[in-house]
């Protein structure tokens, strides 16, 4: 689901799994269903790498690992919004002005941290004017509980391993699991500031979905963080946005 150091951990596991399954198991979606969703794209080759969610007229919420340890400047990525298709971009383009990675995130301690505090905010150059194609997602107003059904959307791979991203936006639903149950299904520990979700084998996040939002009633309750390796029966892990409201508001205001 993401082109990052975590991908190598996923690839190391893939040998024990089927390599031909349809990964996300979702359906085609229209950007008007998810007008807050954006694509983080490399400028040099125009390749999609991560998702993100608009949370103000100036700010994008995404995963820290999508931005961490890439470059020392902001000139390697561009943000696209308002387009259903990765191939035919009919929306808007924004350059990065400033990046705010959570101060406790440390990608150099990946094996110990397993991407805890995997959250970041991008301030864009210019002003994001809201309309039916680009709109902000609301921040969560309360904690989220097990058995809740939430939605993910993104342009991540449909097969793993693969090098081809879907042309059209995809969406699917996942059920939130209690963390105590999730810990028994994962090869690592997760914390109370993380969420765990699962539907069934063949459904889940994959390379390219990282940083995208987990949505419930129009609120972004999670940031896609870890998938092992893609829809293979292991729950997906998200950064719990509710636990990071102080960090977010310290940057974007109220």
Buried (B, 14 or more C-beta within 10 A) or exposed (E): BBBBBBBEBBEEEBEEBEEEBEBBBBEEBEBEEBBBBBBBBBEEEEEBBBBBBBBBBBBBBBBBBBBBEBEEEBEBBBBBBBBBBBEEBEBBBBEBEEBBBBEEBBBEEBEEBBBBBBBBBBBBEEEBEBEEBBBBBBBBEEEBEBEBEBBBBBBBBBBBBBEEBBEBBBBBBBBBBEBEEBBEEBEBEBEEBBBBBBBEBBBBBBBBBBBBBBBBEEBBBBBBBBBBBBBBBBBBBBBBBBBBEEBBEEBBEE
